[in-house]
Amino acid sequence: MKAIIQRVSESSVTINAKIVAQIQKGLLVLIGFEDADTQEDIHWLTAKIANLRIFGDENNVMNLSLKDVEGDMIIVSQFTLHASTKKGNRPSYIKAAKPEIAIPLYEAFIAQMENELGKKVQTGQFGADMKVALENDGPVTIIIDTKNKE
């Protein structure tokens, strides 16, 4: 499982010219799944993201988590995070989980994140052509791969 976490001052997801998710201060999480991902990976990653101390405290030091600042979250599925560019110039997505595996993982990830945060998160729509807008605050962008938990 790979995630790109972006601290945002605002973000939105639009599908077919309709805004389906919109937040102000918070996190935009792009998440990609592969066949080998497990519930353990979901629990580890949701706890890690919910508690990442990447928001500024009173001294503007990154010392506060999303929970601490009571920020919001948008989660967007993105299979292209598992692109392999080893050979040639056309990315291969062979490692990305097929929808029958990825959709249940995506839904479990959302449910677990809501449990971690104690509130609803907003989402894109799995497999849809989405327009994702964001104002990256900082910029702060963190990449986490559950296969590298060190």
mmCIF file of the C-alpha atoms, coordinates in Angstrom:
data_MODEL
# 
_entry.id   MODEL 
# 
loop_
_atom_site.group_PDB 
_atom_site.id 
_atom_site.type_symbol 
_atom_site.label_atom_id 
_atom_site.label_alt_id 
_atom_site.label_comp_id 
_atom_site.label_asym_id 
_atom_site.label_entity_id 
_atom_site.label_seq_id 
_atom_site.pdbx_PDB_ins_code 
_atom_site.Cartn_x 
_atom_site.Cartn_y 
_atom_site.Cartn_z 
_atom_site.occupancy 
_atom_site.B_iso_or_equiv 
_atom_site.pdbx_formal_charge 
_atom_site.auth_seq_id 
_atom_site.auth_comp_id 
_atom_site.auth_asym_id 
_atom_site.auth_atom_id 
_atom_site.pdbx_PDB_model_num 
ATOM 1   C CA . MET A 1 1   ? 0.000   0.000  0.000   1.00 0.00 ? 1   MET A CA 1 
ATOM 2   C CA . LYS A 1 2   ? 1.370   3.376  -0.965  1.00 0.00 ? 2   LYS A CA 1 
ATOM 3   C CA . ALA A 1 3   ? 0.101   6.733  0.209   1.00 0.00 ? 3   ALA A CA 1 
ATOM 4   C CA . ILE A 1 4   ? 0.921   10.298 -0.666  1.00 0.00 ? 4   ILE A CA 1 
ATOM 5   C CA . ILE A 1 5   ? -0.145  12.594 2.154   1.00 0.00 ? 5   ILE A CA 1 
ATOM 6   C CA . GLN A 1 6   ? -0.405  16.300 1.397   1.00 0.00 ? 6   GLN A CA 1 
ATOM 7   C CA . ARG A 1 7   ? -1.065  18.949 4.014   1.00 0.00 ? 7   ARG A CA 1 
ATOM 8   C CA . VAL A 1 8   ? -3.584  21.298 2.439   1.00 0.00 ? 8   VAL A CA 1 
ATOM 9   C CA . SER A 1 9   ? -5.208  24.613 3.212   1.00 0.00 ? 9   SER A CA 1 
ATOM 10  C CA . GLU A 1 10  ? -7.993  23.522 0.847   1.00 0.00 ? 10  GLU A CA 1 
ATOM 11  C CA . SER A 1 11  ? -8.766  20.623 -1.462  1.00 0.00 ? 11  SER A CA 1 
ATOM 12  C CA . SER A 1 12  ? -11.631 19.301 -3.549  1.00 0.00 ? 12  SER A CA 1 
ATOM 13  C CA . VAL A 1 13  ? -12.573 16.411 -5.822  1.00 0.00 ? 13  VAL A CA 1 
ATOM 14  C CA . THR A 1 14  ? -14.785 16.964 -8.847  1.00 0.00 ? 14  THR A CA 1 
ATOM 15  C CA . ILE A 1 15  ? -16.444 14.229 -10.933 1.00 0.00 ? 15  ILE A CA 1 
ATOM 16  C CA . ASN A 1 16  ? -18.458 15.110 -14.052 1.00 0.00 ? 16  ASN A CA 1 
ATOM 17  C CA . ALA A 1 17  ? -18.323 18.831 -13.189 1.00 0.00 ? 17  ALA A CA 1 
ATOM 18  C CA . LYS A 1 18  ? -19.808 18.171 -9.701  1.00 0.00 ? 18  LYS A CA 1 
ATOM 19  C CA . ILE A 1 19  ? -17.825 18.687 -6.492  1.00 0.00 ? 19  ILE A CA 1 
ATOM 20  C CA . VAL A 1 20  ? -18.082 15.431 -4.508  1.00 0.00 ? 20  VAL A CA 1 
ATOM 21  C CA . ALA A 1 21  ? -15.608 16.284 -1.728  1.00 0.00 ? 21  ALA A CA 1 
ATOM 22  C CA . GLN A 1 22  ? -14.295 19.558 -0.371  1.00 0.00 ? 22  GLN A CA 1 
ATOM 23  C CA . ILE A 1 23  ? -12.272 20.502 2.709   1.00 0.00 ? 23  ILE A CA 1 
ATOM 24  C CA . GLN A 1 24  ? -10.336 23.394 4.130   1.00 0.00 ? 24  GLN A CA 1 
ATOM 25  C CA . LYS A 1 25  ? -7.401  22.745 6.511   1.00 0.00 ? 25  LYS A CA 1 
ATOM 26  C CA . GLY A 1 26  ? -6.459  19.094 6.556   1.00 0.00 ? 26  GLY A CA 1 
ATOM 27  C CA . LEU A 1 27  ? -4.956  16.256 4.540   1.00 0.00 ? 27  LEU A CA 1 
ATOM 28  C CA . LEU A 1 28  ? -5.417  14.981 1.022   1.00 0.00 ? 28  LEU A CA 1 
ATOM 29  C CA . VAL A 1 29  ? -4.465  11.302 0.968   1.00 0.00 ? 29  VAL A CA 1 
ATOM 30  C CA . LEU A 1 30  ? -3.838  9.557  -2.351  1.00 0.00 ? 30  LEU A CA 1 
ATOM 31  C CA . ILE A 1 31  ? -3.857  5.800  -1.750  1.00 0.00 ? 31  ILE A CA 1 
ATOM 32  C CA . GLY A 1 32  ? -2.880  2.868  -3.971  1.00 0.00 ? 32  GLY A CA 1 
ATOM 33  C CA . PHE A 1 33  ? -3.273  -0.835 -3.250  1.00 0.00 ? 33  PHE A CA 1 
ATOM 34  C CA . GLU A 1 34  ? -1.524  -4.000 -4.386  1.00 0.00 ? 34  GLU A CA 1 
ATOM 35  C CA . ASP A 1 35  ? -2.565  -7.647 -4.036  1.00 0.00 ? 35  ASP A CA 1 
ATOM 36  C CA . ALA A 1 36  ? -0.249  -8.289 -1.085  1.00 0.00 ? 36  ALA A CA 1 
ATOM 37  C CA . ASP A 1 37  ? -1.826  -5.576 1.116   1.00 0.00 ? 37  ASP A CA 1 
ATOM 38  C CA . THR A 1 38  ? -3.485  -6.750 4.330   1.00 0.00 ? 38  THR A CA 1 
ATOM 39  C CA . GLN A 1 39  ? -5.733  -5.523 7.141   1.00 0.00 ? 39  GLN A CA 1 
ATOM 40  C CA . GLU A 1 40  ? -2.564  -5.173 9.223   1.00 0.00 ? 40  GLU A CA 1 
ATOM 41  C CA . ASP A 1 41  ? -1.213  -2.739 6.615   1.00 0.00 ? 41  ASP A CA 1 
ATOM 42  C CA . ILE A 1 42  ? -4.462  -0.757 6.785   1.00 0.00 ? 42  ILE A CA 1 
ATOM 43  C CA . HIS A 1 43  ? -4.352  -0.511 10.591  1.00 0.00 ? 43  HIS A CA 1 
ATOM 44  C CA . TRP A 1 44  ? -0.686  0.493  10.590  1.00 0.00 ? 44  TRP A CA 1 
ATOM 45  C CA . LEU A 1 45  ? -1.054  3.105  7.829   1.00 0.00 ? 45  LEU A CA 1 
ATOM 46  C CA . THR A 1 46  ? -4.251  4.728  9.099   1.00 0.00 ? 46  THR A CA 1 
ATOM 47  C CA . ALA A 1 47  ? -2.748  5.103  12.585  1.00 0.00 ? 47  ALA A CA 1 
ATOM 48  C CA . LYS A 1 48  ? 0.453   6.522  11.090  1.00 0.00 ? 48  LYS A CA 1 
ATOM 49  C CA . ILE A 1 49  ? -1.393  9.085  8.948   1.00 0.00 ? 49  ILE A CA 1 
ATOM 50  C CA . ALA A 1 50  ? -3.874  10.141 11.646  1.00 0.00 ? 50  ALA A CA 1 
ATOM 51  C CA . ASN A 1 51  ? -1.027  10.772 14.084  1.00 0.00 ? 51  ASN A CA 1 
ATOM 52  C CA . LEU A 1 52  ? 1.578   12.307 11.737  1.00 0.00 ? 52  LEU A CA 1 
ATOM 53  C CA . ARG A 1 53  ? 2.783   15.492 13.383  1.00 0.00 ? 53  ARG A CA 1 
ATOM 54  C CA . ILE A 1 54  ? 2.944   17.723 10.318  1.00 0.00 ? 54  ILE A CA 1 
ATOM 55  C CA . PHE A 1 55  ? 0.882   20.743 11.400  1.00 0.00 ? 55  PHE A CA 1 
ATOM 56  C CA . GLY A 1 56  ? 2.441   23.782 13.041  1.00 0.00 ? 56  GLY A CA 1 
ATOM 57  C CA . ASP A 1 57  ? 2.104   24.455 16.760  1.00 0.00 ? 57  ASP A CA 1 
ATOM 58  C CA . GLU A 1 58  ? 2.080   27.916 18.402  1.00 0.00 ? 58  GLU A CA 1 
ATOM 59  C CA . ASN A 1 59  ? 5.792   28.266 17.465  1.00 0.00 ? 59  ASN A CA 1 
ATOM 60  C CA . ASN A 1 60  ? 5.123   27.097 13.884  1.00 0.00 ? 60  ASN A CA 1 
ATOM 61  C CA . VAL A 1 61  ? 7.014   23.854 14.537  1.00 0.00 ? 61  VAL A CA 1 
ATOM 62  C CA . MET A 1 62  ? 5.511   20.749 12.915  1.00 0.00 ? 62  MET A CA 1 
ATOM 63  C CA . ASN A 1 63  ? 4.380   19.195 16.170  1.00 0.00 ? 63  ASN A CA 1 
ATOM 64  C CA . LEU A 1 64  ? 0.634   18.635 15.773  1.00 0.00 ? 64  LEU A CA 1 
ATOM 65  C CA . SER A 1 65  ? -1.369  15.887 14.070  1.00 0.00 ? 65  SER A CA 1 
ATOM 66  C CA . LEU A 1 66  ? -4.572  16.119 12.054  1.00 0.00 ? 66  LEU A CA 1 
ATOM 67  C CA . LYS A 1 67  ? -6.395  15.023 15.207  1.00 0.00 ? 67  LYS A CA 1 
ATOM 68  C CA . ASP A 1 68  ? -4.760  17.825 17.220  1.00 0.00 ? 68  ASP A CA 1 
ATOM 69  C CA . VAL A 1 69  ? -5.804  20.547 14.766  1.00 0.00 ? 69  VAL A CA 1 
ATOM 70  C CA . GLU A 1 70  ? -9.232  18.969 14.154  1.00 0.00 ? 70  GLU A CA 1 
ATOM 71  C CA . GLY A 1 71  ? -8.596  19.071 10.420  1.00 0.00 ? 71  GLY A CA 1 
ATOM 72  C CA . ASP A 1 72  ? -10.487 17.260 7.718   1.00 0.00 ? 72  ASP A CA 1 
ATOM 73  C CA . MET A 1 73  ? -9.438  14.629 5.194   1.00 0.00 ? 73  MET A CA 1 
ATOM 74  C CA . ILE A 1 74  ? -10.111 13.580 1.635   1.00 0.00 ? 74  ILE A CA 1 
ATOM 75  C CA . ILE A 1 75  ? -9.076  10.064 0.557   1.00 0.00 ? 75  ILE A CA 1 
ATOM 76  C CA . VAL A 1 76  ? -8.662  9.375  -3.163  1.00 0.00 ? 76  VAL A CA 1 
ATOM 77  C CA . SER A 1 77  ? -7.844  5.990  -4.685  1.00 0.00 ? 77  SER A CA 1 
ATOM 78  C CA . GLN A 1 78  ? -4.967  6.171  -7.163  1.00 0.00 ? 78  GLN A CA 1 
ATOM 79  C CA . PHE A 1 79  ? -3.715  2.944  -8.733  1.00 0.00 ? 79  PHE A CA 1 
ATOM 80  C CA . THR A 1 80  ? -0.986  4.851  -10.611 1.00 0.00 ? 80  THR A CA 1 
ATOM 81  C CA . LEU A 1 81  ? 1.011   5.043  -7.359  1.00 0.00 ? 81  LEU A CA 1 
ATOM 82  C CA . HIS A 1 82  ? 2.092   1.484  -8.177  1.00 0.00 ? 82  HIS A CA 1 
ATOM 83  C CA . ALA A 1 83  ? 3.398   2.398  -11.629 1.00 0.00 ? 83  ALA A CA 1 
ATOM 84  C CA . SER A 1 84  ? 6.615   0.683  -12.628 1.00 0.00 ? 84  SER A CA 1 
ATOM 85  C CA . THR A 1 85  ? 8.810   2.775  -14.912 1.00 0.00 ? 85  THR A CA 1 
ATOM 86  C CA . LYS A 1 86  ? 11.761  0.397  -14.949 1.00 0.00 ? 86  LYS A CA 1 
ATOM 87  C CA . LYS A 1 87  ? 11.552  -0.488 -18.638 1.00 0.00 ? 87  LYS A CA 1 
ATOM 88  C CA . GLY A 1 88  ? 10.655  1.880  -21.431 1.00 0.00 ? 88  GLY A CA 1 
ATOM 89  C CA . ASN A 1 89  ? 8.561   5.003  -21.156 1.00 0.00 ? 89  ASN A CA 1 
ATOM 90  C CA . ARG A 1 90  ? 5.101   3.530  -20.737 1.00 0.00 ? 90  ARG A CA 1 
ATOM 91  C CA . PRO A 1 91  ? 4.362   2.809  -17.056 1.00 0.00 ? 91  PRO A CA 1 
ATOM 92  C CA . SER A 1 92  ? 3.269   -0.697 -16.120 1.00 0.00 ? 92  SER A CA 1 
ATOM 93  C CA . TYR A 1 93  ? 0.563   -1.123 -13.501 1.00 0.00 ? 93  TYR A CA 1 
ATOM 94  C CA . ILE A 1 94  ? 1.021   -4.855 -12.986 1.00 0.00 ? 94  ILE A CA 1 
ATOM 95  C CA . LYS A 1 95  ? 1.563   -4.402 -9.212  1.00 0.00 ? 95  LYS A CA 1 
ATOM 96  C CA . ALA A 1 96  ? -1.643  -2.406 -8.734  1.00 0.00 ? 96  ALA A CA 1 
ATOM 97  C CA . ALA A 1 97  ? -4.485  -4.488 -7.288  1.00 0.00 ? 97  ALA A CA 1 
ATOM 98  C CA . LYS A 1 98  ? -7.413  -5.251 -9.586  1.00 0.00 ? 98  LYS A CA 1 
ATOM 99  C CA . PRO A 1 99  ? -10.741 -3.669 -8.572  1.00 0.00 ? 99  PRO A CA 1 
ATOM 100 C CA . GLU A 1 100 ? -12.089 -6.885 -6.984  1.00 0.00 ? 100 GLU A CA 1 
ATOM 101 C CA . ILE A 1 101 ? -9.207  -6.725 -4.481  1.00 0.00 ? 101 ILE A CA 1 
ATOM 102 C CA . ALA A 1 102 ? -8.654  -2.952 -4.334  1.00 0.00 ? 102 ALA A CA 1 
ATOM 103 C CA . ILE A 1 103 ? -12.260 -1.868 -3.698  1.00 0.00 ? 103 ILE A CA 1 
ATOM 104 C CA . PRO A 1 104 ? -12.681 -3.852 -0.441  1.00 0.00 ? 104 PRO A CA 1 
ATOM 105 C CA . LEU A 1 105 ? -9.241  -2.614 0.700   1.00 0.00 ? 105 LEU A CA 1 
ATOM 106 C CA . TYR A 1 106 ? -10.184 0.976  -0.159  1.00 0.00 ? 106 TYR A CA 1 
ATOM 107 C CA . GLU A 1 107 ? -13.471 0.702  1.734   1.00 0.00 ? 107 GLU A CA 1 
ATOM 108 C CA . ALA A 1 108 ? -11.714 -0.876 4.744   1.00 0.00 ? 108 ALA A CA 1 
ATOM 109 C CA . PHE A 1 109 ? -9.079  1.874  4.660   1.00 0.00 ? 109 PHE A CA 1 
ATOM 110 C CA . ILE A 1 110 ? -11.770 4.578  4.724   1.00 0.00 ? 110 ILE A CA 1 
ATOM 111 C CA . ALA A 1 111 ? -13.674 2.876  7.570   1.00 0.00 ? 111 ALA A CA 1 
ATOM 112 C CA . GLN A 1 112 ? -10.496 2.420  9.628   1.00 0.00 ? 112 GLN A CA 1 
ATOM 113 C CA . MET A 1 113 ? -9.430  6.031  9.028   1.00 0.00 ? 113 MET A CA 1 
ATOM 114 C CA . GLU A 1 114 ? -12.826 7.252  10.215  1.00 0.00 ? 114 GLU A CA 1 
ATOM 115 C CA . ASN A 1 115 ? -12.374 5.080  13.293  1.00 0.00 ? 115 ASN A CA 1 
ATOM 116 C CA . GLU A 1 116 ? -8.886  6.533  13.911  1.00 0.00 ? 116 GLU A CA 1 
ATOM 117 C CA . LEU A 1 117 ? -10.086 10.121 13.519  1.00 0.00 ? 117 LEU A CA 1 
ATOM 118 C CA . GLY A 1 118 ? -13.447 9.674  15.228  1.00 0.00 ? 118 GLY A CA 1 
ATOM 119 C CA . LYS A 1 119 ? -15.251 11.392 12.348  1.00 0.00 ? 119 LYS A CA 1 
ATOM 120 C CA . LYS A 1 120 ? -16.263 11.054 8.689   1.00 0.00 ? 120 LYS A CA 1 
ATOM 121 C CA . VAL A 1 121 ? -13.727 11.538 5.944   1.00 0.00 ? 121 VAL A CA 1 
ATOM 122 C CA . GLN A 1 122 ? -14.570 12.645 2.446   1.00 0.00 ? 122 GLN A CA 1 
ATOM 123 C CA . THR A 1 123 ? -13.615 10.607 -0.588  1.00 0.00 ? 123 THR A CA 1 
ATOM 124 C CA . GLY A 1 124 ? -13.379 10.522 -4.307  1.00 0.00 ? 124 GLY A CA 1 
ATOM 125 C CA . GLN A 1 125 ? -15.046 7.689  -6.212  1.00 0.00 ? 125 GLN A CA 1 
ATOM 126 C CA . PHE A 1 126 ? -13.109 4.507  -6.925  1.00 0.00 ? 126 PHE A CA 1 
ATOM 127 C CA . GLY A 1 127 ? -12.294 4.182  -10.625 1.00 0.00 ? 127 GLY A CA 1 
ATOM 128 C CA . ALA A 1 128 ? -13.856 7.499  -11.636 1.00 0.00 ? 128 ALA A CA 1 
ATOM 129 C CA . ASP A 1 129 ? -12.167 10.155 -13.743 1.00 0.00 ? 129 ASP A CA 1 
ATOM 130 C CA . MET A 1 130 ? -11.609 12.729 -11.003 1.00 0.00 ? 130 MET A CA 1 
ATOM 131 C CA . LYS A 1 131 ? -10.280 16.263 -10.979 1.00 0.00 ? 131 LYS A CA 1 
ATOM 132 C CA . VAL A 1 132 ? -8.397  16.761 -7.724  1.00 0.00 ? 132 VAL A CA 1 
ATOM 133 C CA . ALA A 1 133 ? -7.626  20.327 -6.715  1.00 0.00 ? 133 ALA A CA 1 
ATOM 134 C CA . LEU A 1 134 ? -5.464  21.309 -3.782  1.00 0.00 ? 134 LEU A CA 1 
ATOM 135 C CA . GLU A 1 135 ? -3.524  24.101 -2.244  1.00 0.00 ? 135 GLU A CA 1 
ATOM 136 C CA . ASN A 1 136 ? -0.545  22.338 -0.699  1.00 0.00 ? 136 ASN A CA 1 
ATOM 137 C CA . ASP A 1 137 ? 0.242   24.076 2.585   1.00 0.00 ? 137 ASP A CA 1 
ATOM 138 C CA . GLY A 1 138 ? 3.976   24.402 3.121   1.00 0.00 ? 138 GLY A CA 1 
ATOM 139 C CA . PRO A 1 139 ? 4.358   22.570 0.812   1.00 0.00 ? 139 PRO A CA 1 
ATOM 140 C CA . VAL A 1 140 ? 4.248   19.443 2.944   1.00 0.00 ? 140 VAL A CA 1 
ATOM 141 C CA . THR A 1 141 ? 4.087   16.113 1.096   1.00 0.00 ? 141 THR A CA 1 
ATOM 142 C CA . ILE A 1 142 ? 4.890   12.766 2.727   1.00 0.00 ? 142 ILE A CA 1 
ATOM 143 C CA . ILE A 1 143 ? 5.144   9.430  0.905   1.00 0.00 ? 143 ILE A CA 1 
ATOM 144 C CA . ILE A 1 144 ? 4.583   6.203  2.862   1.00 0.00 ? 144 ILE A CA 1 
ATOM 145 C CA . ASP A 1 145 ? 4.867   2.639  1.594   1.00 0.00 ? 145 ASP A CA 1 
ATOM 146 C CA . THR A 1 146 ? 3.679   -0.080 3.990   1.00 0.00 ? 146 THR A CA 1 
ATOM 147 C CA . LYS A 1 147 ? 6.348   -2.386 2.557   1.00 0.00 ? 147 LYS A CA 1 
ATOM 148 C CA . ASN A 1 148 ? 8.971   -0.083 4.142   1.00 0.00 ? 148 ASN A CA 1 
ATOM 149 C CA . LYS A 1 149 ? 7.811   0.239  7.745   1.00 0.00 ? 149 LYS A CA 1 
ATOM 150 C CA . GLU A 1 150 ? 11.230  0.968  9.254   1.00 0.00 ? 150 GLU A CA 1 
# 
